[in-house]
């Protein structure tokens, strides 16, 4: 599942073409992927979620931040802290801060 976050827009379109999932669209698919990964709380999802923190879509970035906040490992919190210094979207920053804030 976490491999979906590493796919380009073109790769996702090709992967989903002709399937029942084609209608869902990239944003919805990646947002849902982030939610599932956050609920699973698996350490192996940290790297793909951290990479999603720089996705062009703020919805994907916000959900990646939420998921990292749920995983709560040292690497997940480090990724959130790093993203907090460069993120410009208020909604994404809010999710980042919530994830970091819960660490205390």
Backbone as CSV, one residue per row, in Angstrom:
resi,resn,N_x,N_y,N_z,CA_x,CA_y,CA_z,C_x,C_y,C_z
1,UNK,0.817,-1.202,0.000,0.000,0.000,0.000,0.855,1.258,0.000
2,UNK,1.902,1.263,0.829,2.734,2.463,0.907,3.464,2.756,-0.397
3,UNK,3.572,1.774,-1.268,4.227,1.982,-2.563,3.421,2.909,-3.471
4,UNK,2.121,3.020,-3.238,1.306,3.940,-4.030,1.788,5.378,-3.885
5,UNK,2.290,5.737,-2.708,2.750,7.103,-2.475,3.998,7.434,-3.272
6,UNK,4.706,6.433,-3.719,5.937,6.648,-4.483,5.697,6.680,-5.999
7,UNK,4.477,6.486,-6.417,4.150,6.465,-7.841,3.904,7.878,-8.359
8,UNK,4.356,8.132,-9.567,4.097,9.425,-10.205,2.636,9.483,-10.644
9,UNK,2.207,10.673,-10.993,0.843,10.853,-11.471,0.595,9.978,-12.702
10,UNK,1.559,9.935,-13.588,1.441,9.121,-14.804,1.384,7.631,-14.468
11,UNK,2.236,7.201,-13.550,2.243,5.785,-13.159,0.925,5.382,-12.517
12,UNK,0.385,6.252,-11.665,-0.904,5.943,-11.034,-2.012,5.843,-12.077
13,UNK,-2.019,6.765,-13.017,-3.042,6.735,-14.068,-2.948,5.445,-14.869
14,UNK,-1.732,5.050,-15.201,-1.534,3.817,-15.970,-1.946,2.594,-15.135
15,UNK,-1.597,2.605,-13.867,-1.931,1.494,-12.974,-3.438,1.318,-12.833
16,UNK,-4.153,2.436,-12.735,-5.591,2.392,-12.483,-6.443,2.307,-13.749
17,UNK,-5.857,2.608,-14.900,-6.603,2.626,-16.155,-7.354,1.310,-16.367
18,UNK,-8.624,1.437,-16.665,-9.447,0.272,-16.948,-9.963,-0.456,-15.714
19,UNK,-9.575,0.010,-14.526,-10.035,-0.657,-13.309,-11.204,0.122,-12.700
20,UNK,-11.859,-0.503,-11.764,-12.960,0.149,-11.058,-12.459,1.321,-10.211
21,UNK,-11.161,1.364,-9.941,-10.575,2.438,-9.133,-10.229,3.673,-9.955
22,UNK,-10.322,3.610,-11.264,-9.904,4.715,-12.121,-10.667,6.004,-11.820
23,UNK,-11.885,5.903,-11.401,-12.708,7.083,-11.139,-12.249,7.870,-9.920
24,UNK,-11.536,7.225,-9.016,-11.255,7.827,-7.727,-10.334,9.042,-7.826
25,UNK,-9.415,9.027,-8.731,-8.502,10.148,-8.908,-7.317,10.074,-7.956
26,UNK,-6.264,10.741,-8.356,-5.010,10.706,-7.619,-5.152,11.243,-6.197
27,UNK,-5.739,12.419,-6.054,-5.860,13.050,-4.735,-6.582,12.138,-3.751
28,UNK,-7.715,11.637,-4.144,-8.514,10.795,-3.255,-7.790,9.487,-2.932
29,UNK,-7.159,8.900,-3.934,-6.438,7.651,-3.718,-5.279,7.851,-2.731
30,UNK,-4.486,8.897,-2.934,-3.344,9.124,-2.047,-3.779,9.580,-0.654
31,UNK,-4.829,10.370,-0.588,-5.369,10.780,0.719,-5.814,9.550,1.503
32,UNK,-6.551,8.675,0.855,-7.028,7.461,1.513,-5.870,6.554,1.897
33,UNK,-4.874,6.470,1.045,-3.679,5.681,1.352,-3.007,6.202,2.614
34,UNK,-2.878,7.509,2.722,-2.276,8.106,3.926,-3.087,7.766,5.177
35,UNK,-4.393,7.840,5.079,-5.251,7.530,6.226,-5.072,6.074,6.657
36,UNK,-5.074,5.175,5.692,-4.893,3.753,6.019,-3.534,3.536,6.672
37,UNK,-2.479,4.117,6.094,-1.137,3.948,6.656,-1.038,4.548,8.058
38,UNK,-1.688,5.668,8.278,-1.690,6.259,9.616,-2.392,5.374,10.628
39,UNK,-3.460,4.747,10.208,-4.181,3.852,11.110,-3.427,2.553,11.363
40,UNK,-2.652,2.096,10.389,-1.848,0.885,10.581,-0.629,1.136,11.462
41,UNK,-0.139,2.376,11.442,1.002,2.799,12.274,2.246,1.932,12.078
42,UNK,2.571,1.663,10.842,3.742,0.844,10.535,4.949,1.729,10.231
43,UNK,6.053,1.417,10.850,7.286,2.189,10.676,7.735,2.214,9.217
44,UNK,7.503,1.150,8.482,7.958,1.112,7.093,7.235,2.115,6.203
45,UNK,6.159,2.697,6.685,5.430,3.703,5.916,5.992,5.109,6.109
46,UNK,6.909,5.286,7.049,7.414,6.623,7.345,8.086,7.265,6.136
47,UNK,8.970,6.561,5.472,9.680,7.153,4.332,8.731,7.588,3.214
48,UNK,7.795,6.736,2.777,6.876,7.196,1.736,5.970,8.347,2.203
49,UNK,5.565,8.317,3.459,4.742,9.415,3.978,5.549,10.704,4.070
50,UNK,6.804,10.599,4.478,7.670,11.781,4.533,7.864,12.358,3.134
51,UNK,7.997,11.489,2.142,8.113,11.956,0.764,6.828,12.650,0.317
52,UNK,5.690,12.172,0.806,4.402,12.776,0.445,4.233,14.162,1.065
53,UNK,5.048,14.510,2.046,4.988,15.843,2.643,5.422,16.938,1.671
54,UNK,5.985,16.563,0.543,6.365,17.555,-0.467,5.548,17.385,-1.753
55,UNK,4.470,16.619,-1.678,3.586,16.459,-2.824,3.024,17.823,-3.226
56,UNK,2.731,17.986,-4.497,2.179,19.252,-4.984,0.785,19.536,-4.414
57,UNK,0.080,18.507,-4.037,-1.297,18.662,-3.557,-1.318,18.828,-2.039
58,UNK,-1.818,19.959,-1.540,-1.850,20.175,-0.086,-2.732,19.175,0.665
59,UNK,-3.735,18.629,0.004,-4.573,17.612,0.647,-3.756,16.365,0.943
60,UNK,-2.927,15.969,0.001,-2.061,14.810,0.202,-1.048,15.114,1.310
61,UNK,-0.449,16.310,1.277,0.529,16.682,2.313,-0.108,16.679,3.704
62,UNK,-1.305,17.208,3.820,-1.978,17.270,5.119,-2.265,15.875,5.656
63,UNK,-2.708,14.991,4.803,-3.008,13.632,5.255,-1.734,12.842,5.554
64,UNK,-0.671,13.124,4.824,0.616,12.497,5.141,1.092,12.968,6.518
65,UNK,0.928,14.246,6.803,1.317,14.779,8.118,0.490,14.125,9.220
66,UNK,-0.805,14.001,9.001,-1.666,13.346,9.989,-1.192,11.922,10.242
67,UNK,-0.897,11.196,9.166,-0.472,9.801,9.287,0.847,9.700,10.055
68,UNK,1.783,10.577,9.753,3.063,10.566,10.473,2.847,10.856,11.955
69,UNK,1.918,11.738,12.259,1.585,12.020,13.655,0.996,10.820,14.368
70,UNK,0.316,9.964,13.631,-0.229,8.736,14.224,0.850,7.682,14.447
71,UNK,1.818,7.625,13.533,2.887,6.633,13.656,3.796,6.963,14.836
72,UNK,4.113,8.238,14.998,4.791,8.764,16.182,6.185,8.211,16.450
73,UNK,6.836,7.628,15.490,8.214,7.178,15.710,9.144,8.386,15.658
74,UNK,10.379,8.169,16.035,11.351,9.248,15.967,11.506,9.784,14.559
75,UNK,11.555,8.886,13.586,11.700,9.304,12.191,10.461,10.058,11.705
76,UNK,9.281,9.630,12.139,8.046,10.306,11.744,8.011,11.728,12.305
77,UNK,8.374,11.875,13.562,8.379,13.202,14.174,9.460,14.092,13.571
78,UNK,10.580,13.519,13.221,11.652,14.280,12.578,11.174,14.810,11.215
79,UNK,10.464,13.986,10.464,9.933,14.413,9.166,8.935,15.557,9.343
80,UNK,8.104,15.463,10.366,7.142,16.538,10.631,7.851,17.838,11.012
81,UNK,8.854,17.737,11.859,9.603,18.936,12.253,10.272,19.588,11.049
82,UNK,10.876,18.781,10.187,11.538,19.322,8.995,10.523,20.009,8.076
83,UNK,9.368,19.384,7.897,8.335,19.960,7.027,7.776,21.259,7.606
84,UNK,7.777,21.378,8.917,7.217,22.584,9.541,7.995,23.847,9.174
85,UNK,9.238,23.688,8.756,10.075,24.841,8.410,9.885,25.316,6.975
86,UNK,9.264,24.485,6.138,9.129,24.845,4.722,7.684,24.900,4.230
87,UNK,6.770,24.332,4.956,5.368,24.271,4.521,4.736,25.659,4.551
88,UNK,3.959,25.957,3.510,3.307,27.259,3.401,1.784,27.189,3.595
89,UNK,1.197,26.031,3.402,-0.252,25.899,3.517,-0.670,25.881,4.984
90,UNK,-1.576,26.778,5.375,-2.042,26.789,6.767,-2.677,25.465,7.206
91,UNK,-3.413,24.828,6.318,-4.058,23.554,6.674,-3.028,22.461,6.920
92,UNK,-2.015,22.411,6.082,-0.969,21.409,6.252,-0.164,21.705,7.508
93,UNK,0.161,22.974,7.714,0.898,23.366,8.923,0.134,22.986,10.192
94,UNK,-1.171,23.124,10.147,-1.987,22.743,11.308,-1.837,21.252,11.613
95,UNK,-1.888,20.412,10.581,-1.720,18.971,10.793,-0.319,18.642,11.293
96,UNK,0.665,19.333,10.757,2.046,19.116,11.208,2.169,19.483,12.686
97,UNK,1.644,20.635,13.051,1.748,21.086,14.438,0.986,20.154,15.389
98,UNK,-0.158,19.659,14.966,-0.903,18.714,15.801,-0.107,17.436,16.015
99,UNK,0.546,16.966,14.968,1.368,15.754,15.092,2.558,15.955,16.012
100,UNK,3.192,17.106,15.914,4.333,17.411,16.762,3.890,17.691,18.193
101,UNK,2.820,18.444,18.328,2.305,18.855,19.636,1.967,17.664,20.510
102,UNK,1.485,16.622,19.929,1.087,15.434,20.695,2.280,14.678,21.263
103,UNK,3.497,15.065,20.864,4.648,14.288,21.326,4.949,14.503,22.800
104,UNK,4.463,15.595,23.387,4.749,15.854,24.790,3.765,15.191,25.657
